[in-house]
Structure formats: C-alpha cells, structure tokens
Amino acid sequence: MSREALGSGALRTGRALYALVRDMAAASRIVKNASALHIVARNFDRAQTLLEHALKERPFLVILDLETCEVDAFRVLKEFRENADFKRVPAVGVVTHEKAALKAEAEKAGCLRVYFKTEFGKELPDLIARFAV
C-alpha cells in the first residue's frame, strides 16, 4: 500500500515532485522543503504506484532512495529510460556511504546525480528549486 505525502500550496510548474522513500523522516524533509517553495511533493513506497501516478501527472523531478528502495528505484529508472513519456523527467538518487557502490550503477541506469545522504540533506532546498523553475 502506498503512503502519499502532500505538500501544501500551489504548484509552480503545474506538476509535482515525486519521491520513492520509505524512511518517514526523509519523506517529511522532502515534503517540508517542497512546501516551503509552494510545491507539492508526493511520496511513494513502491515503484508500481509511483509509475502509475506518473502516467497521470508527470513529475518535474523524482527522488529515489537507493538505501531502502534499491530494487524499486532501479525499476523506476528502467521505466523512465525506456518510456518516452518519462525520458525528460530527471531522477536523482540518495545513498549512504555504506552503499557507495550503488552510486555508479544508479548513474549508469539513468540517475542524473546520486547524492550521499548527508550531502542530500544540505542540497535538498536548492535541488528542488533548481528543477522547479
């Protein structure tokens, strides 16, 4: 079953930010930072649910937690790479130093960039703002 977290406020781009994150603290940070920019953030805990929603409402950015959602994250990347409707949607990943080996794999699979968890926390507001324009 999907958890969906919505940020408040109007969309600046008419689309939403999607996140595939199972860690509620991380999901909350994403929603909080998106809301501060008046952007809706939707959080999913399964690739299938994210992909189904993305067909209806193409997100402007997808954030993938490679730590807790590794298999689902690679499924999303594969679908985004192969589906013409998703090819222009940027995806960024988040990984811990313990799983640093996933960084190169995820970038090869289609992640625009993979952040280490600590770096991601610092970059999140700027990351959202950069892609929402």
Secondary structure, 3 states (H helix, E strand, C coil): CCCCCCCCCCCCCCCCEEEECCCHHHHHHHHHHHHHCCCCEEEECCHHHHHHHHHHCCCCEEEEECCCCHHHHHHHHHHHHHCCCCCCCCEEEEECHHHCHHHHHHHHHCCCEEEEHHHHHHHHHHHHHHHHC
